[in-house]
Amino acid sequence: MKEVLLTKDFIGFLIAYLNQDKYLILFRFLRLAFHKSCKQWQKSFG
């Protein structure tokens, strides 16, 4: 039971953390970089 509450607190903290603009921008940038690297990987091996 304690672990479940801890997980909920962590998820809530993570959401609050990502709701801050600079972290949201960082997250979007990382996601964009990830998609670009995936496309390059597909070109190289596909």
JORADA-V529484 format. One record per backbone hydrogen bond with DSSP energy under -1.0 kcal/mol. NH is the residue of the N-H (numbers start at 0). CO is the residue of the C=O. Records with the same first field share a line. If there is no record, write none. Layout:
BEGIN
NH = CO + CO
END
This chain:
BEGIN
4 = 0
5 = 1
6 = 2
7 = 3
8 = 4
9 = 5
10 = 6
11 = 7
12 = 8
13 = 9
14 = 10
15 = 11
16 = 12
17 = 13
18 = 14
23 = 19
24 = 20
25 = 21
26 = 22
27 = 23
28 = 24
29 = 25
30 = 26
31 = 27
32 = 28
33 = 29
34 = 30
35 = 31
36 = 32
37 = 33
38 = 34
39 = 35
40 = 36
41 = 37
42 = 38
43 = 39
44 = 40
45 = 41
END
